[in-house]
Amino acid sequence: MGNGAKAAQKRERNAGKNADKGPTSKTKVNEAAKNIVCQTCRQAFLLTTRAPALEEHAQNKHSKTLAECFPNFTK
């Protein structure tokens, strides 16, 4: 015999479990976490971005120092 009925029952049970979950997108959370802004080009960076990445941005994009592009940044 086949397992078609078992598979259908399992799909019905799991459909109820998955319906309770909300959206899983993190775009709103990620947008809210962007609060480091380059003062030269206004590019936003996530709060967790570390100094070396910001320093690399300042050097490569603007040929400036970290303090010139991100005056409010504290380690």
TIKE-178975 format. One record per residue: residue number from 0; residue in three letters; y, x negated, z negated of N, C-alpha, C, O in turn. Coordinates in pm, 1 decimal, always signed. Atoms other than C-alpha are relative to their C-alpha. Layout:
REM residues N
ATOM  num  residu   n.north    n.east      n.up  ca.north   ca.east     ca.up   c.north    c.east      c.up   o.north    o.east      o.up
ATOM  NUM     ALA         Y         X         Z         Y         X         Z         Y         X         Z         Y         X         Z
...
***
This chain:
REM residues 75
ATOM  num  residu   n.north    n.east      n.up  ca.north   ca.east     ca.up   c.north    c.east      c.up   o.north    o.east      o.up
ATOM    0     MET    -118.8     -82.9      +0.0      +0.0      +0.0      +0.0    +125.0     -87.3      +0.0    +119.7    -205.8     -32.7
ATOM    1     GLY    -124.4     +75.4      -7.6    +360.7    -102.5     +44.5     +80.5      +9.5    -128.3     +50.1     +88.2    -217.9
ATOM    2     ASN     -88.3      +1.4    +117.3    +631.1    -175.5    -207.0    +134.8     +63.9     +31.6    +232.8     +36.9     -38.0
ATOM    3     GLY    -126.5     -61.9     -41.0    +899.7     +31.9     -34.1     +60.3     +86.4    -108.7    +181.6     +83.4    -129.3
ATOM    4     ALA     -51.9     -87.6    +105.0    +929.7    +283.1    -318.2     +54.2     -82.3    -116.9    +157.2     -48.1    -175.0
ATOM    5     LYS     -46.4     +85.3    +109.2    +961.2      +8.0    -578.1    +133.8     -63.9     +33.9    +223.8     -69.7     -49.8
ATOM    6     ALA    -124.3     +63.4     -41.6   +1231.7    -167.0    -379.6    +115.1    +100.1      -1.1    +226.4     +67.1     -42.0
ATOM    7     ALA    -104.7    -102.3      -0.9   +1424.1    +158.2    -334.7     +44.0     +34.6    -141.9    +163.0     +51.1    -168.6
ATOM    8     GLN     -33.5     -29.8    +139.3   +1404.2    +233.6    -707.3     +82.4    -112.2     -61.4    +178.3     -86.8    -134.4
ATOM    9     LYS     -72.9    +114.0     +54.2   +1522.5    -115.2    -793.6    +142.8      -3.6     +53.6    +236.3     -33.1     -20.9
ATOM   10     ARG    -135.3      -4.8     -57.5   +1817.9     -84.4    -554.1     +84.3    +107.2     -66.7    +202.6     +85.6     -92.6
ATOM   11     GLU     -73.6    -107.8     +67.2   +1915.8    +246.8    -716.3     +41.9     -40.9    -141.3    +154.5     -13.7    -183.1
ATOM   12     ARG     -33.6     +46.3    +135.5   +1901.3     +94.7   -1066.1    +110.4    -104.4      +2.2    +203.4     -99.0     -78.2
ATOM   13     ASN     -98.8    +107.4      -7.6   +2100.1    -211.9    -964.1    +134.0     +48.9     +52.5    +237.1     -10.5     +21.0
ATOM   14     ALA    -126.7     -54.2     -49.9   +2362.0      -3.1    -783.2     +84.5     +50.8    -116.4    +206.8     +36.7    -115.2
ATOM   15     GLY     -72.1     -47.5    +118.0   +2454.7    +153.5   -1117.0     +56.1    -113.8     -82.1    +164.7    -101.4    -138.6
ATOM   16     LYS     -47.2    +116.6     +75.1   +2486.2    -187.5   -1281.9    +120.7     -63.9     +66.6    +216.6    -101.8      -0.7
ATOM   17     ASN    -107.5     +66.8     -72.6   +2710.0    -330.2   -1011.4    +124.5     +86.8     +12.7    +233.4     +34.0     +35.0
ATOM   18     ALA    -115.6     -88.9     -12.0   +2937.0     -23.3   -1000.1     +94.3     -14.8    -119.1    +213.7     +12.5    -107.1
ATOM   19     ASP     -81.1     +12.7    +120.8   +3060.0     -93.9   -1354.7     +94.5    -119.4      +5.3    +195.8    -121.5     -64.6
ATOM   20     LYS     -81.2    +120.9      -6.3   +3203.8    -432.0   -1261.9    +128.6     +25.6     +77.3    +129.8    +100.8    +174.8
ATOM   21     GLY    -128.8     -11.4     -68.0   +3568.3    -457.6   -1160.5     +12.3    -104.2    +109.0     -84.8    -172.7    +141.1
ATOM   22     PRO     -20.5     +99.8    -104.9   +3718.4    -674.3    -890.0     -15.0    -141.5     -56.1     +18.0    -167.4    -171.8
ATOM   23     THR     +24.9    +136.0     +46.5   +3628.6   -1041.9    -909.4     +98.8     -99.8     +60.0     +82.4    -220.5     +42.5
ATOM   24     SER     -95.9     +89.9     -62.9   +3923.5   -1183.7    -717.4     +89.9     -63.9    -105.5    +133.6      +2.5    -199.5
ATOM   25     LYS     -83.4     +74.3     +94.7   +4124.0   -1450.9    -901.0    +138.2     -31.3     +58.0    +211.0    -112.9      +1.5
ATOM   26     THR    -126.8     +35.1     -63.7   +4425.9   -1455.2    -669.3    +119.1     +31.0     -89.0    +213.2     -48.2     -94.1
ATOM   27     LYS    -112.2     -34.4     +88.2   +4656.4   -1277.6    -916.5      +9.5     -98.1    -116.4    +119.1    -138.3    -155.5
ATOM   28     VAL      +2.5     +95.0    +111.7   +4551.0   -1508.3   -1198.5     +50.3    -136.0     +46.6    +128.9    -200.3     -22.9
ATOM   29     ASN     -42.3    +129.5     -52.6   +4598.9   -1817.7    -982.5    +148.6      -2.1     +33.2    +215.0    -103.1      +9.9
ATOM   30     GLU    -142.7      -6.4     -30.3   +4943.5   -1705.3    -865.7     +82.8      -6.3    -128.0    +189.3     -68.0    -130.5
ATOM   31     ALA     -72.6      +1.5    +127.4   +5050.7   -1650.1   -1225.9      -3.6    -139.0     -63.9     +86.5    -174.1    -140.1
ATOM   32     ALA     +15.0    +132.8     +60.1   +4930.5   -2000.0   -1320.3     +81.9    -106.5     +71.8     +89.0    -220.1     +24.9
ATOM   33     LYS     -80.4     +97.6     -73.8   +5153.9   -2170.4   -1063.3    +140.6      -3.6     -57.8    +226.2     +76.2     -19.7
ATOM   34     ASN    -133.2      +5.9     +58.4   +5450.9   -2271.4   -1270.1     +60.9    -139.3      +2.8    +165.6    -161.3     -58.1
ATOM   35     ILE     -61.4    +130.4     -22.9   +5510.5   -2635.7   -1175.4     +53.5      +3.4    +142.1     -23.6     +20.5    +236.6
ATOM   36     VAL     -62.6     -14.1    -131.6   +5756.8   -2634.0    -885.0     +75.3    -127.3     +35.1    +153.4    -179.2     -44.7
ATOM   37     CYS     -72.5    +115.9     -50.7   +5880.0   -2926.3    -678.7    +144.3     +42.0     +27.4    +167.7    +140.3     +97.7
ATOM   38     GLN    -139.9     -35.7     -16.0   +6259.4   -2921.1    -689.3     +53.5     -31.4    +139.4    +158.6     +19.5    +178.2
ATOM   39     THR     -45.0     +36.3    -134.3   +6286.6   -3072.0    -340.4     -44.7    +103.0    +102.6     +36.9    +152.2    +180.5
ATOM   40     CYS     +51.9     -89.7    -103.8   +6060.2   -2846.0    -133.2     -45.2    +135.0     -55.6     -87.7    +221.6     +20.9
ATOM   41     ARG     +36.1    -125.5     +67.4   +5987.3   -2566.6    -385.5    -147.6     +36.6     +14.0    -182.5    +154.4      +6.9
ATOM   42     GLN    +143.1     -25.7      -4.2   +5610.3   -2602.7    -347.8     -49.9     +19.9    -141.6     -15.5     -57.0    -231.4
ATOM   43     ALA     +52.1     -31.5    +133.0   +5426.4   -2447.3    -643.2    -134.1     -68.2     -22.3    -216.7     -77.3     +68.5
ATOM   44     PHE    +124.9     +63.7     +39.8   +5147.0   -2626.9    -827.3     -54.8     +73.2    -121.1     +20.9    +130.9    -199.1
ATOM   45     LEU     +62.2     -62.5    +115.8   +4897.7   -2493.6   -1079.9     +39.7     -72.5    -127.8     +71.9    -191.2    -126.3
ATOM   46     LEU     -36.8     +53.5    +131.3   +4971.4   -2548.0   -1446.2     -88.5    -118.1     -38.6     -43.1    -208.6    -108.8
ATOM   47     THR     +94.2    +104.2     +37.8   +4664.3   -2770.8   -1478.3     +11.5    -126.2     +85.6     -63.7    -221.2     +63.8
ATOM   48     THR     -17.0    +117.0     -85.6   +4783.7   -3017.5   -1211.7     +49.8    -117.3     -83.8    +141.2    -102.9    -165.1
ATOM   49     ARG     -33.3    +117.4     +81.2   +4806.0   -3367.0   -1355.7    +102.8     -87.9     +69.5    +130.3     -72.7    +188.5
ATOM   50     ALA    -108.0     +86.5     -46.3   +5072.1   -3632.3   -1316.1     -34.3     -80.2    +125.9     +50.7     -89.2    +214.4
ATOM   51     PRO     +28.4     +77.4    -121.1   +4890.1   -3848.4   -1055.9     +10.9     +81.7    +129.6     +59.4     +31.3    +230.9
ATOM   52     ALA      -9.7     -84.4    -119.0   +4866.0   -3557.7    -810.8    +145.5     +33.3     +31.8    +184.6     +35.1    +148.5
ATOM   53     LEU    -141.3     -30.1     -21.0   +5232.6   -3468.2    -860.6     +75.0    -124.0     +47.8    +164.1    -115.3    +132.3
ATOM   54     GLU     -62.0    +124.9     -41.6   +5332.8   -3831.4    -825.8     -33.6     -31.0    +146.0     +51.2     -79.3    +221.0
ATOM   55     GLU     +42.1     +19.8    -139.0   +5134.5   -3854.4    -501.8     +79.2     +90.7     +93.3    +120.6     +47.2    +200.8
ATOM   56     HIS     -79.4     -92.3     -79.0   +5314.9   -3546.0    -369.0    +142.5     -52.7     +16.2    +196.7     -53.2    +126.8
ATOM   57     ALA    -138.1     +48.3      -4.3   +5654.7   -3690.3    -456.7     +13.0    -122.5     +90.8    +108.5    -133.0    +167.8
ATOM   58     GLN      -5.1    +121.3     -82.5   +5578.5   -4025.2    -292.2     -25.1     +30.1    +147.1     +50.2     -14.6    +233.6
ATOM   59     ASN     +40.2     -22.2    -138.9   +5407.4   -3897.1     +22.6     +90.2     +96.7     +75.0    +116.8     +76.2    +193.4
ATOM   60     LYS     -80.0    -102.1     -68.2   +5624.0   -3596.5    +101.5    +149.1     -33.7      +3.0    +217.4      -7.3    +101.9
ATOM   61     HIS    -144.8     +15.3     +13.1   +5967.6   -3704.0     -17.9     +47.6    -142.6     -24.5    +168.3    -166.7     -26.1
ATOM   62     SER     -34.5    +138.5     +35.0   +5960.3   -4078.9     -96.3     +90.4      -4.7    -123.0    +188.1     -79.4    -127.4
ATOM   63     LYS     -74.4      -6.4    +125.0   +6090.2   -3995.7    -444.0     -96.4     -24.9    -115.4    -217.5     -36.7     -96.7
ATOM   64     THR     +83.3     +19.7    +117.9   +5968.1   -4048.1    -797.7     -40.6    +135.4     -58.5     +10.1    +240.3     -18.5
ATOM   65     LEU     +46.3    -120.8     +67.2   +5789.6   -3797.3   -1017.8    +115.9     +70.2     -70.9    +127.2    +192.7     -66.4
ATOM   66     ALA    -111.5     -57.8     +75.3   +6102.5   -3747.4   -1229.2    +102.8     +66.8     +91.3    +166.8    +163.9     +50.9
ATOM   67     GLU     -97.0     -59.8     -92.4   +6318.8   -3671.2    -923.6     -47.8    +134.4     +53.6     +31.4    +227.5     +68.2
ATOM   68     CYS     +53.8    -124.1     -54.9   +6087.9   -3402.7    -785.9     -35.4    +102.7    -107.7     -21.3    +223.1     -86.2
ATOM   69     PHE     +45.3     -89.2    +108.1   +5961.8   -3258.4   -1116.1     +71.6     -38.8    -129.4      +8.8     -97.3    -217.6
ATOM   70     PRO     -72.2     +43.7    +119.3   +6234.8   -3310.4   -1379.2     -47.5     +67.2    -129.1     -29.0     +11.2    -237.1
ATOM   71     ASN     +43.8     -71.1    +119.5   +6082.6   -3053.3   -1619.1    -144.6     -28.0     -37.2    -194.7     +26.8    -135.4
ATOM   72     PHE    +141.2     +27.2     +25.1   +5729.0   -3192.9   -1604.4     -15.4     -91.5    -120.9     +49.8    -195.5    -130.9
ATOM   73     THR     +33.1     +82.9    +115.2   +5592.2   -3326.0   -1932.9    -150.6     -18.8      -2.9    -226.1     +73.6     +27.0
ATOM   74     LYS    +142.7     +30.6      +3.2   +5256.4   -3493.4   -1974.4     -58.2     +63.8    -119.2    -178.3     +51.9    -143.2
***
